[in-house]
Amino acid sequence: MPTIMTCGHASRRTEFSYRGNARTGITLEFESGEVTISSAVINAITLNFHGQRVRGGFDMTNTPPHSVGSFLESNWPALTPRHASFLCAVLDHEGVARCHLVGNAVWVDFI
């Protein structure tokens, strides 16, 4: 089970563990419990943003439109922009996307 860091500025990154992968779905592990993101959700996100550079949009109160966080929250209300920060880190770790910090904002290049 990999343990990795979320994307973003070093002072705001969070360490977490996950099970699974981008093809089969992932389960994020937290002290308070687990959250599963299905392969269908991951496929929808990677297809929607394929070949694009988009904002991560992980802010819970001011999520930028057309960001990963906004897309996730709009299409799967049980998932939040904060979950997108963990998902993007997994996608980066698995080579499906690449996270970049531009100023204070995380941008994600979908491969």
Secondary structure in CASP SS format (residue, H / E / C, confidence):
PFRMAT SS
TARGET T0000
AUTHOR 0000-0000-0000
METHOD secondary structure of the structure
MODEL  1
M C 1.00
P C 1.00
T E 1.00
I E 1.00
M E 1.00
T C 1.00
C C 1.00
G C 1.00
H C 1.00
A H 1.00
S H 1.00
R H 1.00
R C 1.00
T C 1.00
E E 1.00
F E 1.00
S E 1.00
Y E 1.00
R E 1.00
G E 1.00
N E 1.00
A C 1.00
R C 1.00
T C 1.00
G E 1.00
I E 1.00
T E 1.00
L E 1.00
E E 1.00
F E 1.00
E C 1.00
S C 1.00
G E 1.00
E E 1.00
V E 1.00
T E 1.00
I E 1.00
S E 1.00
S H 1.00
A H 1.00
V H 1.00
I H 1.00
N H 1.00
A H 1.00
I H 1.00
T H 1.00
L H 1.00
N H 1.00
F H 1.00
H C 1.00
G C 1.00
Q C 1.00
R E 1.00
V E 1.00
R E 1.00
G C 1.00
G C 1.00
F C 1.00
D C 1.00
M C 1.00
T C 1.00
N C 1.00
T C 1.00
P C 1.00
P C 1.00
H C 1.00
S C 1.00
V H 1.00
G H 1.00
S H 1.00
F H 1.00
L H 1.00
E H 1.00
S H 1.00
N H 1.00
W C 1.00
P C 1.00
A C 1.00
L C 1.00
T C 1.00
P H 1.00
R H 1.00
H H 1.00
A H 1.00
S H 1.00
F H 1.00
L H 1.00
C H 1.00
A H 1.00
V H 1.00
L H 1.00
D H 1.00
H H 1.00
E C 1.00
G C 1.00
V C 1.00
A E 1.00
R E 1.00
C E 1.00
H E 1.00
L E 1.00
V E 1.00
G C 1.00
N C 1.00
A E 1.00
V E 1.00
W E 1.00
V E 1.00
D E 1.00
F E 1.00
I C 1.00
END
